[in-house]
């Protein structure tokens, strides 16, 4: 469904907060066979107070990223994107060095679990092939995740129950649980062909007319909707949190009278005809442990973002990154449809970031497209 994804490389940057780190230091760069770590005599590309990042380390980080999400390759040709990665790498290196033993111990278990999830999702053979394609070892990947998870766990330890409750109360409506049906008439059809906005609106109005005359919503959705994430379910997204959807979609889901057919709602994905079947506000005491954990993680991630904005620049003493062979340019001419990539990441149940093609399974902020 419409997700909250943005366009261009900055969309990826935001989502990287939870998956970034410089993964190879001499102390943890060995493989599982306990080989002596190879001497890294490559050029220092970033120097900061307390450490440095070499060209070899930076290259390894980029290869791990491409293992996790192959589409990152196009963004790694952009110098601006590389600079951001380097800065975020410094952030994770520095915060890792300040993390407590408790966070490191917990992160070790989480990193092991993450490796298992990838193996289970991809299969042992495909997992190894994907690693080999990027000239990585399983230990490279684990080290990468270990550093990220250590930092996030350490930041989570600084978040209190009161912080979580305050965040919930500040955005209470976003946690409303809603069941909504919709028909998406996209700005790109299911064949990948672009559709003029006026043509999409015309078709959306035709769909609304059918629904206003009493035609069955599920039947119409199966016939007309171009959201493959809900089409086969008659356009239904059942019991989803409002915050998983992009702004325009979310606002309609929160305010549209129950069982009323909406006018066409425009998002980056196209026009939506919506019908809210149920909507329930929740109180803090009714949140599940999973929901509270989600807020907890978001607040921890926000602490990392704050560090980057307020403290990082004072730490960096030198940055001399290798230049891309091609000039910076937008990743694609077309729009980011908001569909989370079908990359190597294990699938999740919530799929809160789905775009037009994978409404309910995206990884990014989505639906309310």
N, C-alpha and C positions, 0 to 999 in steps of 0.2 A: 504494500500500500504506500501511499505517499509518505516518504520518509523525510527526515529533516536534513538530508544531505545537501551540501552546497556544491558549487561547481569548481573545476580547476584544482590545482595542486593544494590549495589551502584546505580543501576538504580533507585531504589525506593527512595534512599536518596535524589538524585537530585530533584526528583519530589515532595518531601515533603516540599520544601522550601515554597511553597505557601499554605500549609495546616497544618503547625505545630504550636502548642502552648501548654503550660501547661494550662489546661482549668479550673481548680478548685482552687480558692483561697477562703478563708473564706468570703471575701467580695462579691463574685459573685457565690458562689456555691449553693445557695438556689434553690429549685425548684419553680415551678410556684404557689405553694400553700402557699408561704411565711412561710414555716416551719423554725424553728430556725436551723441555720447551725450546723451540728454535729461537736463536738470537734474532731479534728484530732490529735491523740496522737501517730500516727505511726512514725516509724523511719525516721529521716532526711537522705535522700540519696544523696542530692546535696546541698551544701552550697556555696553561691556566695556573692560577695559584694552587699549588698542591699536586700538580700532575701535568701530563701531556698525552696527546693522541697522535699516533704515527699514521703514516699513509697506509701501511699494511693493516692496521687496526680499523681504520675508516673504511677501507675496501671490504674487509670482512663483514663489517656491520651492514654495508649495502647489499652484500650477497645474502646475508640472513634475511634481510627485508624482502628481497626478491624471492627467496624460498617461501616466505609466508604469504606474499602477495605478488605474483608475477607482474601485475600491471604497474607496480612501482617503477619498473625499468624505464618507462617513458619520462617519469618525473626526475629520475636520477640523471637525466641529461640536462637538467636545469641547474645552473649555478646557485640561483636563489634558494632552490630546494635543498641543495647540498649544504649550503651555509646553515640553514635551519637545522638540518640533521646533526651537523657538527655541534651546534650550540646545545641541542637537546642531549647529544651524547655527553657533553661536558656536564650538563645538569645531572644526568644519571650517575656518571662517574663520581662526581663530587658528593652527591647525596648518599651514594652507596658507601663512601668512605666514612660517612657520619652515622650510618645506620647501626642500631644496636644488635647484640647477639640474638636476642629473641626474634627480631624481624628476620635475620638471616636464617635462623633455624626453621622458621615457618615457611620462608620462601623456598628453601631446599625441597620441602615436600611438595609445594605447589609447582615448582619447576618439573619435578619428576612426573607429577600428574599431567602437566601440560604436554610433555613429550608423549605420554601414553595416549592422551586424547588425540593427538595428531596421528599417531600410528594406527589407532583404532578407526579413525575417520578415513584415512587414506589407504590403509592396508600396509603391512610391513614392506612389501616390495616397492610400492609406489612412493612410500615415505623415503626409502633409501635412494630411489631414482631421483627424486626431487632434490635431495641433499647433494647427490653426486653431480647433478646438473649445475649446481652453484659451487662445486668444489668445497663442500662443507662436511663436517663430521657431525654425528649426533651430539657429541659433547659441545661443539661450537654452538649448536642451537640451544642446548640446555644452559650453557653459560650465559647466553644472551637473555633468556627468559629469567634466569636466576637473578641477574642484576636488576632487571626491571621489577620483578616481584619483590625483591628485598626493599627497594626504594618505596614501592607502593605500600608494602606492609608496614614499613617504618612510619610513613605518613599517616596510615590508618591508626596507628597507635597514638597519634596526637589528636585524633578526632574523638570527642566525647559523645556520650548518649544525648546530652543536651544539644550539642551541635546538630546531631541527626534530626532531633525533634524540631529544632528551630528551622532547619532547611525544609522539612516537610510542611510545617505550618505556613511558611512563606510561599509555598507553591502547591497548596493543598489540592486545588482543582486539577492539577496535572496528574494526580494519582487517582482520579475518578476512574472507575472501571466501567467500560462502555462496550456494548455490542452494537455494531453498525454494519449496515449493508451499503455497498456503493457500486456504481458502474463508472469505470474510468474510460473516457474517450481521450486517448493520448495524442500528444503533439508528434508522436512517432507511432506508427501502427505496429502490429505484431510481426510484420515482415521487415521491420526496420526502416520503412520509408517515412520521411518527414511529412507531416500534415499541416497545412496552413491553419493558423489559429481560428480564422473565421469558419473554416470547414469543420474543425473540431467542435466549435460552439454550436454550429447548426445541427450536427449529429447529436450532440448532448441534449439539445432542446427537443429533438425528435424522441429521444429516449425518455425524457421527462414527460412528454405528452402521453406516451404509451402507459407510463406508470400512473399518471394522473387519471387515466381512464380506467384504472383498476387492474391492469395486467400484472401478473405475478412477478414480484421483484426478482426472485431467485431465477426464474426462467429468463427474464430479460437480461439479467447479469450474465448468465451463461452464454447468451447469444451475442451480446454487444461488448461486454467489458474487456478491456485490454490489460487488466491487472491479473497476470497469471497466478499471483499469490492467493487470490480470492475467487477468481472466475468460476472454478469448478465447485466452489462451495456456495454458489449463488450470490457471490459478492460479499459474503459474511466474514467479518472479523469479530470474533466472539470474546467478550470479557478481556479486553485489552486496556492498558493504562493510556490515558489521553496523551501523556507526555511522549509516547513513542511515535507520535505523528507530527508531520510538519505543521507549521503554525496555522495556515488557512484551514486545513482539514481538521485540526484539533479544535479550533474555535467553533467550527460548525458542529462538531461532535458534542461539544460542551453546551451549546445554546439551542440547537435545533429542537423544536418540540417533538416529543416521542411520536414515532410512526408517521411523521409528516415528510413528504417528498420535497427535498431541497431544490432550489434553483441551481443551475450549474455553478460549481465552486472551482475556481481556477487555482492551480498550483503549478509548480515547474514541470509537472508531468503531463498536465492536460486539464480536462474538465471532469469533475466528479458530480454525479447525481447521488445524493446520500439519503439514507433513512436510518435514524437511530431507533433501535428496538428496545434498548434498556440502558440505564445510566444510574450509577450509584456512587455517591461520594463516600469516601472512607475516612475514618478517624485514625489517629496515630496508633491507638491501642489495637486496631484491627489490621495493621500492616503485618504481612508475613515476614519471617526472618529473611527470606530472599529479597523482599522489597527493601527492608532496612539495610541489608548488606549492599544493595545497589546504591542507596543514598550515601552509605559509608564510603564506598569506592569513589563515588563522584566527588565527595568532599576531599578525599585524599588526593585525587587527581588535580583538583583545583589548587591544592597547596603546592604541587609541583609547578603548575602554571604560574602561580604567584611568585615563586622563587625565580623562575625564568624571567619574568617581567621586571622584578624589582632588584634582584641581586646578581644575576648572571653576568651582565656586562662588566661589572667591577672585578669579576674573577678572571676574565679572559685577557691574556697579555699579548697573544699573537695568534693570528689565523692566516694560514697560507694553503688553501685547499687547491687540489688539482683542478684545472679548468676543464669544462666539458668541450668536446670536439665540435658540438653543434651549438648554435646560439640559443639563448633562452627563448622559449615560446610557449604558448598555452599547450596543455597536454593534448587537447583534442579540439577540433573545430566545433564539434557538436556539444550538446549539453550532457552533463552528468545526470543521467536519468534518476539518480538516487538509488539505483539498485546496488546493493552491496555486491562486491565482487564474488565470483565463484572461484575464490582462490584456494590456497591450501588450508585455510583455517577450518577447524572442526565446526560442524553445524551446531547451532544452538536452538533450543526450543522456542525461545521468545522471539528471536529474529526481529527485534524492534526496529531494525533499520532496513526496511525493505523498500525497494524502489518499485517501479512499475512492474518489473519482471519477477521480483522475489519479495513481494510485499511483506511477508511475515517472516522472512528468514534472513534479513540483512544483518550485517554486522554493524554502524554509524550512525543514527538518529533518524528515524525515518518517518514512518508512515505519516502521519498527518500530512502527507504531501499536499 
